[in-house]
Amino acid sequence: MSALLTFEGVTCARGGRTLFEDVSFALGPGDALRLTGPNGTGKSSLLLVASGLLEPISGRVEAVRLALADERIGLERDRSLRDALSFWAKLDNSDIVDTALKAMGLTELAEVPVRYLSTGQRRRAGLARAIASGARLLLLDEPADGLDTASRELLDAAIARNRQAGGAVLAASHQPLNGTWQELELGS
Ligand SMILES: Nc1ncnc2c1ncn2[C@@H]1O[C@H](COP(=O)(O)OP(=O)(O)OP(=O)(O)O)[C@@H](O)[C@H]1O
């Protein structure tokens, strides 16, 4: 069973400060790991390292194709939500935008320009972008932030579906997430 994400002895520093040191773990199909720890201990930075956007100072990171959903929505403001999601959609699956919209309860907002979305809707749109990409590895930064109860349930269901389909999830979250998660506490 090959890993979707591997960290081997990874050390990360930012602003001249070591955030985490010698972190090792591997996520295989169906696995989920929740990053916890106080503010500023490097959870978001670890996600950036996993995504390849931030270079660690040492160690090895290997990942399959992935999607990162964080506070940046990553969708063009002036396009409709459907068009903006289409940009990220997995090419060989024409239904995937509709699937992603439905998964995050956004079908009725499909034709609304991205700039009009509310805070919680923006968060859901970022998650829909990750789903539309078809990536097996999801990197989620505080995915439950700003979500109402119904949206939380949609998030839980989307994560469960990804895992059941052989994907893996790495999430930084101050809030507990539904299902069985491994935990990695930073700053301890
Ligand atoms: N571009 C940057 N340059 C220098 N330092 C940075 C940069 N971005 C973040 N940092 C610092 O890195 C540290 C870790 O930040 P990070 O966002 O990874 O923490 P976090 O654990 O996700 O925090 P929170 O729980 O508040 O979201 C913080 O001290 C932050 O100030």
The ligand as an SDF file (V2000), in Angstrom:
LIG
                    3D

 31 33  0  0  0  0  0  0  0  0999 V2000
    5.8140   34.5380    5.7740 N   0  0  0  0  0  0  0  0  0  0  0  0
    6.2440   34.3790    7.0080 C   0  0  0  0  0  0  0  0  0  0  0  0
    7.4690   34.8210    7.3820 N   0  0  0  0  0  0  0  0  0  0  0  0
    7.9280   34.6560    8.6340 C   0  0  0  0  0  0  0  0  0  0  0  0
    7.2240   34.0640    9.6170 N   0  0  0  0  0  0  0  0  0  0  0  0
    6.0110   33.6200    9.2940 C   0  0  0  0  0  0  0  0  0  0  0  0
    5.4520   33.7500    7.9920 C   0  0  0  0  0  0  0  0  0  0  0  0
    4.2290   33.2120    8.0060 N   0  0  0  0  0  0  0  0  0  0  0  0
    4.0200   32.7470    9.2380 C   0  0  0  0  0  0  0  0  0  0  0  0
    5.0830   32.9970   10.0240 N   0  0  0  0  0  0  0  0  0  0  0  0
    5.2400   32.6450   11.4360 C   0  0  0  0  0  0  0  0  0  0  0  0
    5.3020   31.2360   11.5410 O   0  0  0  0  0  0  0  0  0  0  0  0
    4.6990   30.8450   12.7830 C   0  0  0  0  0  0  0  0  0  0  0  0
    3.7360   29.7010   12.5140 C   0  0  0  0  0  0  0  0  0  0  0  0
    2.6190   30.1950   11.8000 O   0  0  0  0  0  0  0  0  0  0  0  0
    1.4720   29.2020   11.3350 P   0  0  0  0  0  0  0  0  0  0  0  0
    0.4700   30.0400   10.6170 O   0  0  0  0  0  0  0  0  0  0  0  0
    2.0640   28.0410   10.6390 O   0  0  0  0  0  0  0  0  0  0  0  0
    0.8990   28.7120   12.7540 O   0  0  0  0  0  0  0  0  0  0  0  0
   -0.4520   27.9390   13.1120 P   0  0  0  0  0  0  0  0  0  0  0  0
   -0.0760   26.8510   14.0750 O   0  0  0  0  0  0  0  0  0  0  0  0
   -1.1620   27.5290   11.8770 O   0  0  0  0  0  0  0  0  0  0  0  0
   -1.2520   29.0490   13.8860 O   0  0  0  0  0  0  0  0  0  0  0  0
   -2.8530   29.2920   14.0960 P   0  0  0  0  0  0  0  0  0  0  0  0
   -3.3410   28.2670   15.0850 O   0  0  0  0  0  0  0  0  0  0  0  0
   -2.8970   30.6690   14.6440 O   0  0  0  0  0  0  0  0  0  0  0  0
   -3.5080   29.1920   12.7380 O   0  0  0  0  0  0  0  0  0  0  0  0
    4.0770   32.0740   13.3840 C   0  0  0  0  0  0  0  0  0  0  0  0
    4.9050   32.5290   14.4210 O   0  0  0  0  0  0  0  0  0  0  0  0
    4.0400   33.0550   12.2540 C   0  0  0  0  0  0  0  0  0  0  0  0
    4.2050   34.3670   12.7020 O   0  0  0  0  0  0  0  0  0  0  0  0
  1  2  1  0
  2  3  1  0
  2  7  2  0
  3  4  2  0
  4  5  1  0
  5  6  2  0
  6  7  1  0
  6 10  1  0
  7  8  1  0
  8  9  2  0
  9 10  1  0
 10 11  1  0
 11 12  1  0
 11 30  1  0
 12 13  1  0
 13 14  1  0
 13 28  1  0
 14 15  1  0
 15 16  1  0
 16 17  2  0
 16 18  1  0
 16 19  1  0
 19 20  1  0
 20 21  2  0
 20 22  1  0
 20 23  1  0
 23 24  1  0
 24 25  2  0
 24 26  1  0
 24 27  1  0
 28 29  1  0
 28 30  1  0
 30 31  1  0
M  END
$$$$
